[in-house]
Amino acid sequence: MHNNSRGRVAEEDGNQEEAELSEKQKKEIAKWFLLNAPAGEIQYVAKDIRSVLDDDNVYNAAASEAFPSHNKSHLLSLKLPGKSEDVLITSFGEINENEYIEPRTAQVARVDHVKQVCTEVRPATDEELPSPYVEDYRCALDAEIMKYVGEAYPKGVCSVYCARGKDVEEPGSDFELVVVISAARHSPQNFCNGSWRSIWNVEFKDDVQIVEVRGRMQVGAHYFEEGNVQLDAKHEFQDSTLFQSPDDLAISLTNIIRHHETEYLASLQASYSNLPDTTFKDLRRKLPVTRTLFPWHNTLQFSLTRDISKELGIGK
């Protein structure tokens, strides 16, 4: 009996050891939490995860993988050191894992993803910049988008990148620009954070003299005062316009973007203003046919036993 008992104890200890998470599993779990942190909150999540893990090696491995992806997906904007401009952390401006181009000033920022700061800046090389022909279109569109974002988004940041065909020197070939707009409002002291992200692919099709536009918009919000409510709304649009001169086309494209973003924002506002009468109403018990509320102040007028008996036909 004694030997059997010792065997069972040893087996239970072995099972407990097997149940212990491996470092790889811990890293993946930590990485998941970091990647899914709401806008503006990853540093708070990281602090808690580091404390829970109590293992700097596992935390650093998770953070080094999660932060770059999170920063790019949330279109994080960072101040360029010694300058007034911001650089957007996006795959469209990515030179390598830690370097991102700021097209407007032709600067390349080196980024510390985990600390979320720019550490240094260098001039972009000719190979990293589009040709003069493409740059004319990029620059004209950037100027119009800047005006629009300045009017529409408090603290909004935007950039226009050349995503394809940056070496096109003259008419006759296709190329593609990408408009990236990012606006965030972080107010953790008031238990709320929010962000707007939109990406517009602008495809120049020279053979048919058409410019096709594809837009993706994403709105996120997080309220966490005595609760946890998150919004993650996404929408896509398509449109097109005629191939024109850089300045005329920039105005036309900006009007398209303004129209769709304003329309989408209005639809969001309308749907949320109707929540009490639609979605929330469907979540709770409907009123009876008489449309009268239950008189909690005078429940004696009801006999539950009598009503149930009548409903089920009991006692007949």
Phi, psi and chi 1 to 4 in degrees:
 res  aa     phi    psi   chi1   chi2   chi3   chi4
   1 MET       -  -42.1  -69.5  -70.3  -69.9      -
   2 HIS   -63.4  -42.0 -177.7   64.8      -      -
   3 ASN   -67.2  -38.6  -71.9  -23.5      -      -
   4 ASN   -63.8  -40.7  -71.9  -18.9      -      -
   5 SER   -62.7  -43.1  -63.4      -      -      -
   6 ARG   -63.6  -35.5  -72.7 -158.6  -43.5 -170.5
   7 GLY   -65.7  -41.6      -      -      -      -
   8 ARG   -64.9  -40.4  -76.1 -162.4  -61.8  -89.3
   9 VAL   -62.0  -43.6  170.0      -      -      -
  10 ALA   -63.4  -39.1      -      -      -      -
  11 GLU   -65.5  -41.9 -175.5  178.7  -13.2      -
  12 GLU   -63.5  -40.6  -70.9  173.0    1.6      -
  13 ASP   -61.7  -39.1  -70.8  -17.0      -      -
  14 GLY   -64.4  -40.6      -      -      -      -
  15 ASN   -64.3  -37.7  -70.2  -22.8      -      -
  16 GLN   -64.5  -38.7  -72.6  177.5   -5.8      -
  17 GLU   -65.2  -39.5  -70.5  177.1    5.6      -
  18 GLU   -66.4  -31.1  -70.4  176.2    5.0      -
  19 ALA   -73.4  -17.8      -      -      -      -
  20 GLU   -64.2  130.4  179.2   70.8   22.2      -
  21 LEU   -67.7  141.9  -67.4  173.3      -      -
  22 SER   -76.5  166.6   66.7      -      -      -
  23 GLU   -62.7  -36.0  -73.1 -166.3   -3.3      -
  24 LYS   -64.8  -42.7 -177.7  178.2  179.7 -178.8
  25 GLN   -64.3  -42.2  -71.0  173.3  -45.9      -
  26 LYS   -61.2  -41.8  -70.3  179.2 -178.9  178.1
  27 LYS   -62.9  -43.2 -173.8 -163.7   79.3  169.7
  28 GLU   -66.1  -38.8  -69.7  -58.2  -43.5      -
  29 ILE   -65.6  -45.3  -67.0  171.0      -      -
  30 ALA   -62.3  -40.3      -      -      -      -
  31 LYS   -63.2  -39.7 -177.5  178.4  168.2 -176.1
  32 TRP   -61.8  -45.3 -174.9   91.2      -      -
  33 PHE   -63.2  -40.2  -83.0  105.7      -      -
  34 LEU   -66.3  -44.6  -69.2  168.5      -      -
  35 LEU   -64.4  -30.8  -73.7  171.3      -      -
  36 ASN   -97.5   10.3  -72.2  -82.3      -      -
  37 ALA   -64.9  135.5      -      -      -      -
  38 PRO   -62.9  163.5  -21.7   33.6      -      -
  39 ALA   -54.6  130.8      -      -      -      -
  40 GLY    80.6    4.5      -      -      -      -
  41 GLU  -120.8    2.9  -62.8  176.3   36.5      -
  42 ILE   -65.0  -32.3 -170.2  170.8      -      -
  43 GLN   -67.2  -36.2  -66.4  -66.9   -6.7      -
  44 TYR   -67.3  -42.5  -59.9  103.8      -      -
  45 VAL   -63.4  -42.7  174.6      -      -      -
  46 ALA   -61.6  -40.4      -      -      -      -
  47 LYS   -61.9  -43.3 -176.9  178.8  178.5 -179.0
  48 ASP   -68.6  -41.9  -70.9  -18.7      -      -
  49 ILE   -63.3  -42.1  -73.3  176.9      -      -
  50 ARG   -60.8  -39.5 -171.0  167.6 -158.8  162.5
  51 SER   -67.6  -41.9  176.2      -      -      -
  52 VAL   -67.8  -44.0  170.3      -      -      -
  53 LEU   -65.3  -41.6  -76.0  173.4      -      -
  54 ASP    53.6   37.5 -164.1   24.1      -      -
  55 ASP  -150.6  101.2 -173.4  -31.7      -      -
  56 ASP   -62.9  -33.5  -78.2   -8.4      -      -
  57 ASN   -64.1  -46.0  -69.7  -28.4      -      -
  58 VAL   -66.4  -43.8  174.0      -      -      -
  59 TYR   -61.8  -47.3  167.6   76.8      -      -
  60 ASN   -62.3  -36.5  -70.4  -25.5      -      -
  61 ALA   -65.8  -42.7      -      -      -      -
  62 ALA   -67.5  -44.3      -      -      -      -
  63 ALA   -64.9  -39.7      -      -      -      -
  64 SER   -65.2  -25.4   65.0      -      -      -
  65 GLU   -91.4  -37.5  -66.8 -178.5   21.1      -
  66 ALA   -79.9  -42.2      -      -      -      -
  67 PHE   -60.1  -46.4  -92.3   87.0      -      -
  68 PRO   -59.2  -42.5  -25.8   35.5      -      -
  69 SER   -66.0  -42.8  -63.2      -      -      -
  70 HIS   -64.2  -44.9 -175.2  -82.6      -      -
  71 ASN   -61.6  -40.8  -67.6  -17.3      -      -
  72 LYS   -72.0  -41.3  -75.4 -175.0  -77.1 -172.5
  73 SER   -68.6  -28.7   67.1      -      -      -
  74 HIS   -94.7    6.3  -76.6  -92.5      -      -
  75 LEU    49.5   51.2  -56.7  178.6      -      -
  76 LEU   -60.7  136.7 -177.8   69.7      -      -
  77 SER  -108.6  134.5   64.2      -      -      -
  78 LEU  -127.9  142.5  -60.8  175.2      -      -
  79 LYS   -70.1  134.8  -79.5  -71.9 -179.8 -167.7
  80 LEU   -74.8  131.6  -66.7  173.7      -      -
  81 PRO   -60.1  128.9   12.6  -21.6      -      -
  82 GLY    75.8    8.9      -      -      -      -
  83 LYS  -134.6  164.4  -59.1 -178.8 -176.8  -66.1
  84 SER   -90.0  -13.6   59.0      -      -      -
  85 GLU   -80.4  159.7  -67.4   84.7    2.6      -
  86 ASP  -109.5  153.8  -65.6   89.7      -      -
  87 VAL  -115.3  135.7   60.6      -      -      -
  88 LEU   -89.9  134.7  -77.9  172.8      -      -
  89 ILE   -89.7  100.4  -52.2  -54.6      -      -
  90 THR  -145.6  151.6  167.0      -      -      -
  91 SER   -62.7  -23.5   57.5      -      -      -
  92 PHE   -71.9  -22.5  -60.0  108.0      -      -
  93 GLY  -109.0   11.6      -      -      -      -
  94 GLU   -79.7  117.8 -170.4  172.6   26.0      -
  95 ILE   -84.3  -48.7  -55.5  -64.8      -      -
  96 ASN  -149.5 -171.2   56.5   51.9      -      -
  97 GLU   -57.4  -30.4 -173.5  179.6    1.0      -
  98 ASN  -118.3    5.8  -63.5  -48.7      -      -
  99 GLU  -124.0  133.6  -71.7 -168.7  -34.4      -
 100 TYR  -135.8  135.5  -64.3   82.9      -      -
 101 ILE   -86.3  142.9 -168.0  167.1      -      -
 102 GLU  -109.6   99.6 -159.9  -64.6  -70.3      -
 103 PRO   -62.2  -32.9  -16.5   29.0      -      -
 104 ARG   -63.5  -39.2 -166.7  173.2  -59.5  128.2
 105 THR  -105.5    0.8   58.0      -      -      -
 106 ALA    54.5   42.6      -      -      -      -
 107 GLN  -113.6  150.4  -60.4  -72.8  -50.3      -
 108 VAL  -115.5  124.3  173.6      -      -      -
 109 ALA  -100.4  135.9      -      -      -      -
 110 ARG   -93.4  130.9 -172.1  163.3 -174.5   80.7
 111 VAL  -120.2  138.1  171.6      -      -      -
 112 ASP   -97.1  103.8 -176.1  -37.7      -      -
 113 HIS   -63.0  -41.8  -80.5  -73.0      -      -
 114 VAL   -69.9  -40.8  175.8      -      -      -
 115 LYS   -82.2  -13.8  -67.5 -178.4  179.8  178.0
 116 GLN    57.4   53.0  -64.9 -174.8  -44.0      -
 117 VAL  -140.6  154.5  -65.0      -      -      -
 118 CYS   -87.2  129.9  -68.8      -      -      -
 119 THR   -96.7  -29.4   55.1      -      -      -
 120 GLU  -161.5  165.4   57.7 -176.8  -87.8      -
 121 VAL  -134.0  144.3  178.5      -      -      -
 122 ARG  -138.2  156.8   65.7  168.0  175.5   82.8
 123 PRO   -68.1  143.5  -17.1   29.4      -      -
 124 ALA   -71.2  146.0      -      -      -      -
 125 THR   -81.8  163.9   64.2      -      -      -
 126 ASP   -59.5  -35.3  -69.6  -18.6      -      -
 127 GLU   -67.1  -23.2  -68.5   73.7   21.8      -
 128 GLU   -90.1   -5.6  -66.0  165.5  -18.0      -
 129 LEU  -110.5  152.5  -63.0  172.0      -      -
 130 PRO   -72.8  165.2   23.9  -31.0      -      -
 131 SER   -65.7  160.6   67.5      -      -      -
 132 PRO   -55.7  -36.1  -27.5   35.5      -      -
 133 TYR   -64.2  -49.4  172.4   70.8      -      -
 134 VAL   -68.1  -37.2  173.6      -      -      -
 135 GLU   -63.4  -32.1  177.4   61.7   16.3      -
 136 ASP   -59.1  -44.6  -76.6  -14.7      -      -
 137 TYR   -70.1  -41.9  -76.7   93.8      -      -
 138 ARG   -63.5  -45.9 -168.0 -146.6   65.1   78.1
 139 CYS   -65.6  -42.7 -173.2      -      -      -
 140 ALA   -64.3  -42.7      -      -      -      -
 141 LEU   -67.6  -39.6 -179.1   55.2      -      -
 142 ASP   -60.4  -41.6 -176.0   52.6      -      -
 143 ALA   -64.0  -42.1      -      -      -      -
 144 GLU   -70.4  -40.5  -70.4  -61.2  -38.1      -
 145 ILE   -64.6  -38.1  -68.6  -66.8      -      -
 146 MET   -58.8  -43.2  -89.2 -173.2   69.9      -
 147 LYS   -64.4  -43.4  -73.3 -169.0  -74.2 -173.3
 148 TYR   -63.7  -47.5  158.8   60.2      -      -
 149 VAL   -63.7  -38.1  170.6      -      -      -
 150 GLY   -61.3  -32.2      -      -      -      -
 151 GLU   -83.5  -35.4  -63.4  166.2   -1.5      -
 152 ALA   -95.1  -29.5      -      -      -      -
 153 TYR  -126.6  111.2  -60.8  100.0      -      -
 154 PRO   -61.9  129.5  -19.9   31.3      -      -
 155 LYS    62.6   22.7  -61.3 -177.8 -179.9  178.5
 156 GLY   -75.2  147.9      -      -      -      -
 157 VAL  -127.0  140.6 -179.9      -      -      -
 158 CYS  -141.8  156.6   61.3      -      -      -
 159 SER  -150.9  153.5  -83.1      -      -      -
 160 VAL  -121.6  123.0  179.6      -      -      -
 161 TYR  -113.9  155.7  -57.4   88.9      -      -
 162 CYS   -95.4  113.6 -179.6      -      -      -
 163 ALA   -92.2  -21.7      -      -      -      -
 164 ARG  -158.3  139.8 -179.5  170.5   56.3   84.2
 165 GLY    78.7   31.8      -      -      -      -
 166 LYS   -68.5  -13.3   69.0 -177.3 -178.9   67.8
 167 ASP   -95.4    4.0  -63.7  -34.7      -      -
 168 VAL   -64.4  124.4  172.1      -      -      -
 169 GLU   -99.3  -19.1  -63.2  -76.9   -5.1      -
 170 GLU  -158.9  167.5   57.8 -172.6   20.2      -
 171 PRO   -56.6  149.7  -23.7   33.2      -      -
 172 GLY   124.5  -13.6      -      -      -      -
 173 SER  -129.4  155.5  -61.4      -      -      -
 174 ASP   -86.1  153.0  -62.3  -13.0      -      -
 175 PHE  -153.0  171.2   61.8   94.4      -      -
 176 GLU  -139.2  131.9 -176.3  177.2   -4.5      -
 177 LEU  -109.1  156.7  -60.1  179.3      -      -
 178 VAL  -131.2  124.6  178.4      -      -      -
 179 VAL   -95.9  125.3  176.7      -      -      -
 180 VAL  -119.5  125.2  178.4      -      -      -
 181 ILE  -123.1  129.2  -60.6  172.0      -      -
 182 SER  -135.2  128.9  176.2      -      -      -
 183 ALA  -139.3  132.6      -      -      -      -
 184 ALA  -134.3  147.6      -      -      -      -
 185 ARG  -132.4  107.4 -176.4  169.0 -176.0  176.2
 186 HIS  -107.6  124.0  -59.3  150.7      -      -
 187 SER  -140.2   64.4 -173.6      -      -      -
 188 PRO   -60.8  -28.1   20.5  -31.8      -      -
 189 GLN   -66.0  -22.3   69.3  -83.9   13.4      -
 190 ASN  -104.2   13.4  -66.7  -45.5      -      -
 191 PHE    60.8   39.3  -53.0  100.8      -      -
 192 CYS  -153.0  143.5   64.0      -      -      -
 193 ASN  -140.7  149.5  -66.0  -60.5      -      -
 194 GLY  -151.5  158.5      -      -      -      -
 195 SER  -151.4  151.0   66.6      -      -      -
 196 TRP  -122.7  130.5  169.3  -75.6      -      -
 197 ARG  -133.4  129.2  -71.3  164.0  -83.9  169.7
 198 SER  -139.1  140.5   57.1      -      -      -
 199 ILE  -129.3  124.8  -63.8  172.7      -      -
 200 TRP  -120.2  112.6  -64.1   87.0      -      -
 201 ASN   -85.9  123.1  -66.8   72.1      -      -
 202 VAL  -115.2  107.1 -177.5      -      -      -
 203 GLU  -102.6  117.3 -162.8  170.2   -7.9      -
 204 PHE   -90.2  110.7  -67.6   72.0      -      -
 205 LYS  -106.1   98.4  -63.7 -168.6  171.0 -177.0
 206 ASP   -67.4  -36.0 -171.9   88.6      -      -
 207 ASP   -65.9  -32.4   54.7  -19.6      -      -
 208 VAL  -107.4    1.8  -70.6      -      -      -
 209 GLN    56.0   41.1  -69.7  -66.9  -69.7      -
 210 ILE  -124.5  144.4  -67.8  -69.8      -      -
 211 VAL  -116.0  115.7  177.8      -      -      -
 212 GLU   -94.7  141.5  -66.9 -173.9  -11.0      -
 213 VAL  -124.1  128.0 -178.2      -      -      -
 214 ARG  -125.6  123.5  -69.2  175.2  -72.9  111.7
 215 GLY  -118.6  141.9      -      -      -      -
 216 ARG  -127.3  124.7  -48.7 -169.7  -62.6  -81.2
 217 MET  -118.7  142.3  -76.0  162.2  -80.2      -
 218 GLN  -140.7  127.9 -174.3  169.6   -1.1      -
 219 VAL  -117.5  129.9 -178.5      -      -      -
 220 GLY  -127.0  142.7      -      -      -      -
 221 ALA  -147.8  146.6      -      -      -      -
 222 HIS  -139.7  119.4 -175.4 -152.1      -      -
 223 TYR  -114.0  126.7  -67.4   87.6      -      -
 224 PHE  -137.1   32.9   48.4   99.1      -      -
 225 GLU   -87.2  111.7 -176.0  174.5   12.9      -
 226 GLU    54.6   35.7  -62.5 -177.4    0.3      -
 227 GLY   173.1 -167.3      -      -      -      -
 228 ASN  -153.3   96.4 -176.6    6.1      -      -
 229 VAL  -120.1  125.9  179.7      -      -      -
 230 GLN  -124.8  144.9  -66.2 -164.8   48.9      -
 231 LEU  -119.0  133.8  160.7   73.0      -      -
 232 ASP  -141.2   93.4 -173.9   13.9      -      -
 233 ALA  -109.4  136.7      -      -      -      -
 234 LYS  -132.4  150.4  -58.3  175.2 -176.2  177.1
 235 HIS  -156.3  152.1 -158.1   70.1      -      -
 236 GLU  -127.5  148.8  -63.8 -173.6   -1.0      -
 237 PHE  -135.4  156.6  -73.8  102.5      -      -
 238 GLN  -134.7  145.2  -70.5 -171.6  -11.2      -
 239 ASP  -159.3  179.5 -147.8  -39.0      -      -
 240 SER  -159.3  163.3   63.3      -      -      -
 241 THR  -152.2  172.4 -173.0      -      -      -
 242 LEU   -81.7  147.9  -65.0  174.4      -      -
 243 PHE   -65.5  124.7 -148.7  124.9      -      -
 244 GLN  -136.6 -172.4  -54.7  165.9   61.6      -
 245 SER   -66.2  158.5   68.1      -      -      -
 246 PRO   -52.5  -47.3  -29.3   35.9      -      -
 247 ASP   -67.8  -44.5  -69.3  -21.7      -      -
 248 ASP   -66.8  -40.6  -69.0  -20.4      -      -
 249 LEU   -67.0  -36.7 -174.6   56.1      -      -
 250 ALA   -61.1  -42.3      -      -      -      -
 251 ILE   -65.1  -44.0  -66.1  171.7      -      -
 252 SER   -63.2  -45.0  178.7      -      -      -
 253 LEU   -66.2  -40.4  -70.8  170.1      -      -
 254 THR   -65.3  -36.9  -58.5      -      -      -
 255 ASN   -65.0  -37.9  -75.0  -22.9      -      -
 256 ILE   -63.1  -47.7  -72.1  173.7      -      -
 257 ILE   -63.5  -44.4  -68.1  172.0      -      -
 258 ARG   -59.4  -44.8  178.4 -172.0  -72.3  108.3
 259 HIS   -60.1  -50.2  167.4   72.3      -      -
 260 HIS   -69.8  -38.5  -73.2  -60.6      -      -
 261 GLU   -70.1  -40.0  -67.5 -164.8  -14.7      -
 262 THR   -64.8  -41.5  -57.3      -      -      -
 263 GLU   -64.1  -42.2 -170.0  177.3   67.8      -
 264 TYR   -66.6  -42.1  179.1   52.6      -      -
 265 LEU   -62.4  -40.7 -174.9   58.3      -      -
 266 ALA   -64.4  -38.4      -      -      -      -
 267 SER   -67.6  -36.3   70.5      -      -      -
 268 LEU   -64.3  -46.6  -77.8  177.4      -      -
 269 GLN   -61.5  -39.6  -69.5  172.9  -28.1      -
 270 ALA   -66.9  -42.8      -      -      -      -
 271 SER   -67.2  -37.3   63.3      -      -      -
 272 TYR   -78.4  -26.6  -66.6  128.2      -      -
 273 SER   -71.5  -21.6   65.4      -      -      -
 274 ASN   -95.2    1.0  -66.9  -31.6      -      -
 275 LEU   -53.6  -45.3  -85.5 -179.9      -      -
 276 PRO   -59.3  -32.4  -24.4   35.0      -      -
 277 ASP   -94.3   -7.7  -63.3  -36.5      -      -
 278 THR  -121.5  -85.1   55.1      -      -      -
 279 THR   -60.5  -52.7  -53.6      -      -      -
 280 PHE   -62.8  -34.8  -73.2  161.0      -      -
 281 LYS   -64.6  -37.7 -171.5  174.7 -179.0  179.8
 282 ASP   -71.6  -21.1  -68.7  -23.8      -      -
 283 LEU   -79.8  -20.7  -70.7  174.7      -      -
 284 ARG  -109.4  164.8   60.6  178.8 -176.8 -105.6
 285 ARG   -60.7  134.1 -177.7 -170.6  -66.7  -90.6
 286 LYS   -68.9  154.3  -61.1  -75.9 -165.9  -59.5
 287 LEU   -67.7  152.6  -72.0  172.1      -      -
 288 PRO   -64.3  173.9   21.3  -32.2      -      -
 289 VAL   -57.4  -33.3  176.6      -      -      -
 290 THR   -71.9  -10.6   57.4      -      -      -
 291 ARG    56.4   36.3  -62.2 -166.1   64.0   77.6
 292 THR  -114.6  140.1   55.8      -      -      -
 293 LEU   -72.7  154.6  -65.4  172.9      -      -
 294 PHE   -68.5  129.1 -171.6   85.1      -      -
 295 PRO   -81.4   82.4   29.9  -34.5      -      -
 296 TRP   -62.2  -24.4  -67.6  104.1      -      -
 297 HIS   -75.3  -14.0   60.9  -76.4      -      -
 298 ASN  -146.7   74.0 -176.8   19.4      -      -
 299 THR   -81.7  -10.9   58.9      -      -      -
 300 LEU   -67.3  -18.7  -65.9  177.5      -      -
 301 GLN   -72.7   -9.5   64.6  177.9  -69.9      -
 302 PHE  -109.2  140.4  -67.6   93.1      -      -
 303 SER  -116.1  104.3  170.5      -      -      -
 304 LEU   -61.2  -42.6 -172.8   59.4      -      -
 305 THR   -62.0  -43.9  -56.5      -      -      -
 306 ARG   -62.4  -44.1 -176.3 -173.0   66.9 -132.9
 307 ASP   -66.9  -40.1  -69.6  -13.1      -      -
 308 ILE   -67.1  -42.4  -69.2  175.9      -      -
 309 SER   -61.4  -41.0  -62.0      -      -      -
 310 LYS   -65.7  -41.5 -177.4 -180.0  178.6 -178.3
 311 GLU   -64.7  -40.5 -177.5   70.6   25.0      -
 312 LEU   -90.2   -6.0  -61.8  178.9      -      -
 313 GLY    75.0   26.1      -      -      -      -
 314 ILE   -80.3  139.5  -60.7  173.4      -      -
 315 GLY    87.6    2.3      -      -      -      -
 316 LYS   -86.4      -  -70.1 -175.9  178.3 -179.9
